[in-house]
Amino acid sequence: MHDHDRVRILFADQLNLARGKYVPMSQARKGHARFCIGTYAVTYSRALVPAPGGHLLEGLPDMEGVFDPDDLRPGWEPDTRIALADLRLRGEALPLCGRSALKRAIAGWRALGHEPMVGIETEAYIFARDADGGWVPYDTPGACVYGTGPFTDPAGLIDDVWDMAARCGLPVESINAEFDSPQFELTLQYADALKAADDIFLFRQMAREILFRRGYLLCFMPKPFAGKAGSGLHVNFSLNDAAGRNLFADDVSSGQMSKLMQGSIAGLIHHHEAMAALMAPTVNSYARLQPASLSGYWANWGIDHRSVSVRVSAEGGQAARIEHRIADCAASPYIAIATTLQGALLGVRNGYALPDAETNDGLETIGTDRHTAHDLAAALDALAADTILSAAIGQPLIDNFIAIKRAELQETGGMTDEQIFAYYSPFI
């Protein structure tokens, strides 16, 4: 590194916005930078909200973004490295920081001798500019689910994303066209939970910026088209022992699920309604979370069953895993993964009963009447009522999140679908 190089310090706030600043290398060597805590007191439209912990009415003090200057990551801009910061206030970890909340969830599993491993699948649509400068769907004339090649991506946009991901050390597992056009699935490789969150946070920002410079919008909104499939963020996780062996390795093949897997699934089902607010955190999210949408609407689980919210993969060995399907990419990956891990951990610790697996089709016939809320307001009420989950994730984070999101509800009330797209699409 040279003194003239710069560092882009980044953190994800409660809206999953990539906040940060550029600093010269001489400043980055200090390992910290100051930010106004008011980033936790604003909505997408920059309305100021007296949300708990945002300190709007206490003078908006500074918080610090703290990072290791010897652990910088490659960036996608010229002569720029990336620092991922943890947030502190007056020398203590900021309770609102999603990355710190994830670290607490990881620590809870490590206290039991288990290491959480995570793989993230994301889905997004691509838009192009029309003659008037508006956003229209990218023309992919031969796209189909699992489509690849020029009929799926005639402008070679995915090639640009893939090449830059390799240069930035962001480990792609697969990219392909998804069910509807121009929708794509972008999946990163499995890693320990914190690295998985860091990787997907940076990958999403990198991919959006690379395509935007080419004149396209990579849109991770959960439901940008009323008549097309929604876009989700699937959290796949497993647990390793001290030797690195997957503790779920033999659960499916043996036909005898361990208490660890049973408890993890039971926790996710038990806290299903409350988890939705954190993992599907926009008004638009509830256009996606609907019956018969393969989206995580129902509080059910099954083995190799894509019409349930908690899908146990049929794979064994190191690939054995639980897939949680509620979330969308409007959620901070740190908060989404922390919520998944805390929900599962509560199930193990509290011994929740595991309901029967879904054996119906999950589309027209369902074995449960429990489901996510039909709108963000009701989902926030469910989160506020679930004091056990809130305490596990961190009550200050929950209180701030709910206040910001209730302000967002006031801003979006009465908006048309077109206005909703204009509200969210610059950020998601």
C-alpha positions in Angstrom: 0.0 0.0 0.0 1.1 3.6 -0.7 0.4 6.7 1.2 -1.6 8.1 -1.7 -3.9 5.1 -1.7 -7.2 5.5 0.1 -9.4 3.3 2.3 -13.2 3.1 2.1 -14.5 2.5 5.6 -17.9 0.8 5.5 -20.6 -0.4 7.9 -24.2 -1.6 7.4 -26.8 0.3 9.3 -30.3 -0.8 10.3 -31.6 0.0 6.8 -28.8 -2.1 5.2 -27.3 1.1 3.7 -23.6 1.0 3.2 -22.5 4.0 5.3 -18.9 5.1 5.4 -16.3 7.5 4.3 -13.1 7.6 2.3 -9.9 8.4 4.2 -6.2 8.5 3.1 -4.0 5.6 4.1 -2.3 7.9 6.7 -5.6 8.3 8.5 -6.7 4.7 8.1 -3.6 3.5 10.0 -5.3 4.9 13.1 -7.8 2.0 12.9 -10.9 4.2 13.6 -13.1 6.9 12.2 -15.8 9.1 13.7 -19.4 9.2 12.4 -22.5 10.9 13.7 -24.8 8.5 15.5 -27.7 10.2 13.7 -27.4 7.5 11.0 -29.5 5.5 13.4 -32.1 8.3 13.5 -33.1 8.6 9.8 -35.3 6.9 7.3 -34.6 6.2 3.7 -35.9 9.6 2.8 -33.7 11.2 5.5 -36.5 12.1 7.8 -35.2 12.6 11.3 -36.8 10.2 13.9 -36.3 10.3 17.7 -35.7 6.6 17.7 -34.3 5.0 20.9 -30.5 4.9 20.7 -30.3 7.4 17.8 -29.7 10.3 20.2 -31.6 12.8 18.0 -32.7 14.7 21.2 -29.4 14.2 23.0 -27.2 16.3 20.6 -26.4 13.6 18.0 -23.0 12.6 19.5 -20.2 10.9 17.5 -19.8 7.1 17.4 -16.6 5.4 16.2 -16.1 2.9 13.5 -13.3 0.7 14.6 -11.3 -1.7 12.4 -8.0 -3.4 12.1 -5.8 -1.4 9.7 -3.7 -4.5 9.0 -6.8 -6.4 7.8 -8.0 -4.3 4.9 -9.8 -6.0 2.0 -9.4 -5.4 -1.7 -11.8 -2.8 -3.1 -13.4 -2.5 -6.5 -12.5 1.1 -7.1 -9.0 2.2 -8.2 -6.3 2.5 -5.4 -9.0 1.8 -2.8 -9.0 -0.8 0.0 -12.0 -1.7 2.2 -12.3 -1.6 6.0 -15.3 -3.1 7.6 -16.0 -1.4 10.9 -17.6 -2.3 14.2 -19.4 0.6 15.9 -18.7 1.9 19.3 -20.1 4.6 21.5 -18.0 6.1 24.3 -15.7 3.1 24.2 -18.4 0.4 24.3 -19.9 -1.6 21.6 -22.8 0.2 20.1 -25.9 -1.9 20.8 -27.5 -0.9 17.5 -24.6 -2.3 15.4 -25.7 -5.3 13.3 -22.2 -6.7 13.0 -21.9 -6.7 16.8 -25.3 -8.4 17.1 -24.0 -11.1 14.8 -20.9 -11.5 16.9 -23.0 -12.0 20.0 -25.1 -14.7 18.2 -21.9 -16.5 17.1 -20.6 -16.3 20.7 -23.7 -17.9 22.0 -23.2 -21.0 19.7 -19.4 -21.0 20.6 -20.3 -21.2 24.2 -21.9 -24.6 23.4 -18.8 -25.6 21.5 -20.3 -25.1 18.0 -19.1 -22.9 15.1 -21.9 -21.5 12.9 -21.2 -21.8 9.2 -23.3 -19.9 6.7 -24.0 -19.7 3.0 -26.1 -16.9 1.4 -28.2 -17.0 -1.7 -29.5 -13.8 -3.1 -31.9 -12.9 -5.9 -32.2 -9.6 -7.8 -33.7 -8.1 -11.0 -31.7 -5.9 -13.5 -33.1 -2.7 -15.0 -31.9 -0.6 -17.9 -32.5 3.0 -18.8 -35.2 3.7 -21.4 -35.1 6.7 -23.9 -36.5 9.0 -21.2 -34.1 8.0 -18.5 -36.5 5.8 -16.6 -35.8 2.3 -15.3 -37.2 -0.6 -17.4 -36.5 -4.3 -17.2 -33.3 -5.4 -18.8 -34.0 -7.2 -22.1 -33.0 -10.9 -21.7 -34.8 -12.5 -24.6 -34.0 -16.1 -23.9 -33.9 -16.1 -20.1 -35.2 -19.1 -18.2 -34.7 -20.5 -14.7 -31.1 -21.8 -14.5 -30.4 -19.9 -17.7 -26.8 -19.0 -18.6 -25.1 -17.4 -21.6 -25.8 -14.5 -23.9 -29.6 -15.1 -24.3 -29.8 -14.7 -20.5 -27.4 -11.8 -20.2 -26.7 -10.2 -23.7 -24.7 -7.3 -22.3 -22.3 -9.5 -20.3 -23.2 -7.9 -17.0 -22.7 -11.0 -14.9 -19.2 -11.4 -16.4 -18.3 -8.0 -15.0 -19.7 -8.9 -11.6 -17.9 -12.3 -11.6 -14.6 -10.8 -12.6 -14.7 -8.1 -10.0 -15.8 -10.5 -7.3 -12.7 -12.6 -8.0 -10.4 -9.5 -7.8 -12.0 -8.5 -4.5 -11.7 -12.0 -2.9 -15.5 -12.4 -2.8 -16.0 -16.2 -3.4 -18.8 -16.8 -5.8 -20.4 -20.3 -5.7 -22.8 -19.8 -8.6 -24.8 -17.3 -10.7 -27.7 -18.1 -13.0 -30.9 -16.7 -14.2 -33.8 -17.2 -11.8 -37.5 -18.0 -12.4 -38.6 -14.7 -14.0 -36.8 -12.4 -16.4 -34.6 -10.4 -15.9 -34.1 -12.0 -12.4 -30.8 -13.6 -11.3 -29.6 -15.7 -8.4 -26.3 -14.8 -7.0 -24.8 -17.2 -4.4 -21.6 -17.0 -2.4 -19.6 -19.9 -1.0 -20.0 -21.2 2.6 -17.9 -19.6 5.3 -17.9 -18.9 9.0 -20.9 -16.8 9.9 -19.1 -13.4 10.2 -17.1 -13.8 7.0 -20.3 -14.9 5.1 -22.1 -11.7 6.3 -19.1 -9.5 5.4 -18.8 -11.1 2.0 -22.4 -10.8 1.0 -22.6 -7.2 2.3 -19.6 -6.2 0.1 -20.7 -8.3 -2.8 -24.1 -6.7 -3.0 -22.6 -3.2 -2.8 -19.9 -4.0 -5.4 -22.3 -5.6 -7.9 -24.8 -2.7 -7.7 -22.0 -0.1 -8.2 -20.4 -2.0 -11.1 -23.7 -2.3 -12.9 -24.7 1.3 -12.1 -21.5 2.6 -13.7 -22.5 0.7 -16.9 -26.0 2.2 -16.8 -27.9 -0.6 -15.2 -29.7 -1.0 -11.8 -29.2 -4.3 -9.9 -32.3 -4.2 -7.8 -32.7 -6.4 -4.7 -36.2 -5.2 -3.9 -38.2 -8.2 -2.7 -41.1 -7.6 -5.2 -40.3 -5.0 -7.8 -42.9 -6.5 -10.2 -46.5 -7.3 -9.0 -46.9 -10.1 -11.6 -43.4 -11.7 -11.3 -41.6 -13.8 -8.7 -40.2 -12.2 -5.6 -36.5 -12.0 -4.7 -35.3 -13.4 -1.4 -32.2 -13.9 0.7 -31.8 -17.5 1.9 -29.7 -18.1 5.0 -28.2 -21.6 4.9 -26.4 -22.6 8.1 -24.8 -25.6 9.8 -22.7 -26.1 12.9 -19.2 -27.4 13.1 -17.5 -29.0 16.1 -14.0 -28.2 17.2 -12.5 -30.5 14.6 -14.4 -28.8 11.8 -17.0 -31.6 11.3 -20.5 -30.7 10.4 -22.8 -31.7 13.3 -25.7 -32.1 10.9 -23.7 -34.4 8.7 -25.7 -37.6 9.3 -29.1 -36.3 10.3 -31.0 -36.8 7.0 -29.1 -39.9 5.8 -29.5 -41.7 9.1 -33.3 -41.0 9.3 -32.8 -39.9 12.9 -32.5 -36.1 13.4 -30.2 -35.1 16.2 -31.5 -33.0 19.1 -29.3 -30.2 17.9 -31.0 -30.1 14.5 -34.5 -30.6 16.0 -34.0 -27.8 18.4 -32.6 -25.4 15.8 -35.6 -26.0 13.5 -38.0 -25.8 16.5 -36.6 -22.4 17.4 -37.0 -21.0 13.9 -40.6 -22.2 13.8 -41.4 -20.9 17.3 -40.3 -17.4 16.6 -41.4 -17.3 12.9 -43.8 -14.4 13.1 -41.5 -12.1 15.0 -38.4 -12.9 12.8 -40.2 -11.7 9.7 -40.0 -8.0 10.7 -36.2 -8.1 10.9 -35.7 -10.3 7.8 -38.4 -8.9 5.6 -38.1 -5.2 6.7 -39.9 -3.1 4.1 -43.5 -2.4 3.0 -42.6 -4.2 -0.3 -41.5 -7.3 1.5 -45.1 -8.3 2.2 -45.9 -8.3 -1.5 -43.4 -11.2 -1.6 -44.4 -13.0 1.6 -47.7 -14.5 0.4 -49.2 -18.0 0.3 -48.1 -20.3 -2.6 -45.1 -18.1 -3.3 -42.2 -20.4 -2.1 -41.1 -17.5 0.1 -41.2 -18.4 3.7 -44.8 -17.4 4.5 -45.9 -20.4 6.4 -44.5 -21.5 9.8 -43.5 -25.0 8.6 -40.4 -27.1 7.8 -39.6 -30.1 5.7 -36.8 -32.2 4.2 -35.8 -31.1 0.7 -39.1 -29.3 0.4 -39.1 -25.8 -1.3 -42.6 -24.8 -0.3 -41.7 -24.5 3.4 -39.9 -21.8 5.4 -37.3 -24.0 7.0 -35.9 -26.4 4.5 -33.6 -29.2 5.5 -31.3 -30.1 2.7 -31.2 -33.7 1.6 -27.4 -33.4 1.2 -25.2 -35.0 3.9 -21.6 -34.7 5.1 -20.1 -31.2 5.1 -22.9 -30.0 2.8 -25.7 -30.8 5.3 -27.5 -27.7 6.3 -30.8 -25.9 7.3 -32.0 -23.3 4.8 -34.1 -20.4 6.2 -36.2 -18.8 3.5 -38.0 -15.8 5.0 -35.5 -13.0 4.4 -35.1 -10.7 1.5 -32.1 -8.4 0.6 -33.6 -5.3 2.1 -32.5 -6.8 5.4 -29.0 -6.2 6.7 -27.2 -9.6 6.3 -25.7 -9.1 9.7 -29.2 -8.8 11.3 -30.7 -11.5 9.1 -28.0 -14.0 10.0 -28.0 -13.0 13.7 -31.8 -13.4 13.8 -31.5 -16.9 12.2 -28.8 -18.0 14.6 -30.5 -16.6 17.7 -33.8 -18.1 16.8 -32.2 -21.6 16.3 -30.2 -21.2 19.5 -33.3 -20.3 21.5 -34.8 -23.6 20.3 -31.9 -25.6 21.5 -31.6 -23.8 24.8 -35.3 -23.8 25.6 -36.2 -27.2 24.3 -39.1 -26.1 22.1 -41.2 -28.9 20.7 -40.7 -29.6 17.1 -43.9 -29.7 15.1 -44.4 -32.4 12.5 -42.7 -31.9 9.1 -44.8 -30.5 6.3 -45.9 -33.5 4.1 -48.5 -31.6 2.1 -47.6 -29.7 -1.2 -47.2 -26.5 0.8 -49.0 -24.6 -2.0 -52.6 -25.5 -2.0 -52.6 -27.7 1.1 -50.7 -26.7 4.2 -50.3 -28.4 7.5 -50.3 -25.3 9.7 -52.3 -22.1 10.1 -49.4 -20.0 11.3 -47.8 -17.6 8.9 -46.0 -14.3 8.7 -47.9 -11.0 9.0 -49.6 -9.6 5.9 -47.9 -6.2 6.2 -44.9 -4.6 7.9 -47.0 -2.9 10.6 -48.3 -6.3 11.9 -44.9 -7.8 11.6 -43.4 -5.1 13.8 -46.2 -5.7 16.4 -45.2 -9.4 16.4 -41.6 -8.5 16.9 -42.4 -6.2 19.8 -44.5 -8.9 21.4 -41.7 -11.5 21.2 -39.7 -10.4 24.2 -37.6 -13.5 24.2 -36.3 -13.1 20.7 -35.9 -9.4 21.2 -33.7 -9.9 24.3 -31.6 -12.5 22.5 -30.9 -10.2 19.5 -30.6 -7.1 21.7 -33.4 -4.9 23.0 -31.8 -1.6 22.1 -31.4 -2.7 18.5 -35.0 -3.9 18.3 -36.4 -0.7 19.8 -34.4 1.5 17.4 -35.4 -0.7 14.4 -39.1 -0.7 15.3 -39.1 3.1 15.7 -37.4 3.7 12.3 -39.6 1.3 10.5 -42.8 2.7 12.0 -41.7 6.1 10.6 -41.1 4.4 7.3 -44.7 3.2 7.4 -45.9 6.7 7.7 -43.8 7.8 4.8 -45.0 5.0 2.5 -48.6 5.1 3.5 -50.9 5.5 0.4 -48.0 5.2 -2.1 -48.7 3.5 -5.4 -46.5 0.5 -6.6 -44.6 3.0 -8.8 -43.9 5.3 -5.9 -42.8 2.4 -3.7 -40.3 1.4 -6.4 -39.0 5.0 -6.5 -38.7 5.1 -2.7 -36.7 1.9 -2.2 -34.9 1.2 -5.5 -32.0 3.6 -5.0 -31.0 1.8 -1.9 -32.0 -1.9 -2.2 
